[in-house]
């Protein structure tokens, strides 16, 4: 898993950021956490439930997701995605979120 340095996080879990990241990396259960990652296909972003990352597919280095956001609950994740698009539009004048994050290369391994 690779996490964006400027990770977008729901305000309610801001103080628990490091603990949540540690739990995601070690496979600990987190029933309310949703992950926002860069899409592998032509879409911009994908929202995963944290339990999906426990699958063997995501453990392989070439399938590891680029995580750009963490949220509590699905609807908070959707709101966070909207915030991301708004921020990218303010900075670039466009909505290509995927290219914006890839060009920055600020991912922790």
N, C-alpha and C positions, 0 to 999 in steps of 0.2 A: 504494500500500500504506500502510496505517495501522497503527502498532504501539502496543500498550498500554504506558503508561509503566512499570507494574509487571509487565513481561513475565515470564511463567513460563518458566524455562529449565532444561533438564537440567543437573545438576551438572557433568557432564563437559565442557560447552561454555561454562560461565559466563565464563571469561576471554576467549573468542573472540566474545562477544556482538556487539560493534560491527562486527567484520569480517564475521560472518555476515549481519547486517542489511544492511551495505553490498553484499555479494554478492547478496542477494535483490533489492535495489533495482536493481542494475545488470545482473541477469540472468546472473550467473556460475554455472557448474554446481556443485552441491553434492550429490553422490549419496547421502549418508547423512542429510541434514537433512529433517525433517518439520515442517510448520507446522500449528499449531492455530489455527483462525479461528472467529469467530462465524458461525453458519449464516445464510444468506439466506432459508431457508424456515422451517418450523415446528420444525425440530430445534434443539438447543441449540448444539452445536459440531460442527465438521468438521475432519478430519485430512487434509491434503494433502501429497503429496510435493513438495519444493521445485521440481522441474522443471515441475509444473503451472502455477506462477505465471509461467512464461515465455510462456504463450499470450497472444495478442492480447486475448482477452476480459478478462483480469485487468489489462491495461495501461490500460484506460479508467477514468476517475475514478469513474464511477457503479457500476462492477463491482469496484473495488478492495476486497480483503478487509480486515476488521478482525482483525489478528493479535494473539492473546493468549498464544501460547506457541510455543517452539521446542524440538525434541528431536532426539536422534541415534537413528535407528531407529524403526520403527513401534511396537514394544512399549514403548519409553520414552515415546513420545507418548501411548499409552493410559494409562500410569501417571501421566503429568502431568495428563491430563484428570481422572483419579480424584482427584488432589490438588486440582485446581481446584474440583471439586464438594464435596469435604470442607471446603475453606476457605470457600466460599460458604455452606455449611450452618452452619458455626460462627458466621459473621457475621450471616446473615439468618434462619436457622432454616428455610430452604427450599432448593429445588434449582433455582431459576430463574437459571441462570448467565448466560444471554443478557441478561436485564433488569439483572442486577447490573452487568455491564460497560458496557452502554449508558447506564445512569443515572450512572455515574461520569464519563463523557466525558473520560477521561484518555488520549486517543489522540494520538499524534504524527502529523503529516501528512507 
